[in-house]
Amino acid sequence: MREIRTILVVGAGTMGHGFAQIFALNNREVLLVDQTQELLEKGRGWIIDNLNYMVELGEMGRERIDSTLAHIQFTTDLKQAALKADYVLEAVFEDFDLKKRIFRQLDEYTQSHTILASNTSSFDINELSAVTSHPERVIGTHWFHPPQITPCVEVIPSNRTNQETIDC
């Protein structure tokens, strides 16, 4: 099984900021991408609020806030972030045309072994994987909300997802 070191989260909103937080808390390098700096700042603020709340609850020490944030790079450059990623988790809102457009871009920008995951809760993973040249690396990972609190993920392979992708 391939080690995942750098994770790209596409979308800093409702779910994406929580994904970035979880991965960074687990010492993974995270690239959090959104369309504008304003959206990224909003996501960063939510992460800081969540981390401060974890400190208040006694779940972690205050010193972990800075070290967690140090693992997250906030950027609007999808192409450059995708080039560095071992694993991509798409977390944009439920617009199927948008998701397909992003998966086409990710297919072009990422290395052929990079796993492409979607957090979709309503669309067919087979249809998303069909827009890529390597459908074996596409998978659905539907996380429960909020992901930084509810540690449950539904794994949804497409008909063409390979076992290595499922195992990662």
Secondary structure by P-SEA (a helix, b strand, c coil): cccccbbbbccccccaaaaaaaaaaaccbbbbbcccaaaaaaaaaaaaaaaaaaaaaccccccaaaaaaaaccccccaaaaaaaccbbbbbccccaaaaaaaaaaaaacccccbbbbbccccccaaaaaaaccccccbbbbbbccccccccbbbbbbccccccccccc
